[in-house]
């Protein structure tokens, strides 16, 4: 019979050792319901003494300006990209209007577009051009002689 007990016969003292005492029994502790294992409950540990340190007092102070700076940088980058896309759209409209005028046999001297409205000078006469885009993406131009100051 093989056991891990050094005294297989059940005696607590070795046969020639009268001073041997049995080891104390370890009490069995039943875990309580809801107890967390390995984590001490709140309130146990070294007591907090004094005021918080300088770094803890101003911890939120540098975070707020950094977040504000990040938001401002994202806003500026978005504005720059948006303005760039508008400029690209206006340049494409100017090129399309110049090509359309060339098909009509006229050569525009200047064309400036802003959104869906263009101003053009063709053969010394100023024109206002309304640009509409259909569902297929084709642009249509409505031209009127400039009447203004």
N, C-alpha and C positions, 0 to 999 in steps of 0.2 A: 504494500500500500504506500503510495507516494503522497506526501503532504508537504506544505510549506512551513508547517509549524515545527520549531526546533524541539519541542517536547511532544512527540506523538502519543505518549501514553496518557496525556491529559494532566500530568502533574505540573505545578508552576515552578517548582524548584528543581534544580538538577540533582541528581542522586547524591552527589557529594558536597553540595553547597547549601549549608543551612541558613546563610544570611540573605539569600536571594528573596526579593519581594516581588510580588506580581506587579506588572505595570498597571497604572491607574486606567480605569475604563474611560474612554472618550464619550462624553454625552452626545446623544443623537439629537440634532436640532432640526425640527421640522420647519421648512420654509413657509413664511407667511404669504398669503394671497396678495398679489400686487407688488411684492418686494422686487426690487431690481437687483440683479446679481452683479457684483463687482463695482457698483457705483454707490458711493456713500450718500445717504439721504441729505437733503438740504439742511444747512445749519451745522453740519459736522465739518470740521476742518479748521485751519488756522483763522482766528478772528481777523476781520478787516479793521485796521487801525488807522485813524487819521483821515485827512482829506485825500482825494485821488491825486495822483501825480500831475505834473504839468502837461505831459503828453496826453493823458486821458482827458484832461479838462478841455483841451483844444482839438481833440480828435476830429470833430465835425467841421471845424473852421477851414482847413485846407480842402476838404472834400467839396464843399459847396461851390467855391470859385472854380474848381477844376471841372465840375459838372456843367456850370454855366459856360465856361470856355468851350467845352466840348459841344454843347448845344449850339453856341454861336458859330463855331467852325462848321458844323454840319449845315446850319442855315445858310451861311455865306457860300459854301460849296454848292448847295442846291440852287441858290439864286444865280450863281455864275453859270452853272450848267443849263438852267432854264433860259437865261438870256441868250446864251450861245445857241440853243436850239431855235429860239425865235429869230435870231439873226440868220441862221442857216435857212429857215423857211422863207424869210423875206428875200434872201439872195436867190433861192430857187424860183420864187414868184417873179422876181425881176427878170431872170434869164428866160423864163417861159413867156413873159409878156414881150420881151425883145424879140424872141423867135417868132411869136405870133404876128408882131408888127412887120417883121421881115417877110413873112408869107404874104402879107397884104400889100407889099411893095413900098413900105415906108421904113425909114431908118430913124429910131428914136435917138435923140441927143442925150437925154438923161432919163433915168427911171429910178424912182425911190419908192419902196413899198414899206408899209407899216401895217401888219396884220392883213386885213382883206381890202385895203384901200391903197392905191398907188397914185403917185403924181408923176406925170411924164411930160416931156417937151418933145414934140415931133414937128420938124420943119419950122421951128420958131413959134409954134402955137402950144400953149399949155393945156393939158388934158387931165381930168380926174378919171381914174380907172377903178371900177368896182370888180373885185375878183370873187367868183363863186366856184366852189369845188363840188362836183357831183359825187354820187355814191361810188363811182368807179375810180375816183381820184383825179379825174380830168378837170382842168381849170377852164372856166369860161370868163371872158372879160366883157364888161360893159363900159363903154367910153362916152364921156360927155366933155364938151369944151369947158374949160375952167371959167367959172363966173364968180369972181370974188374980188376982194381988195388987193 
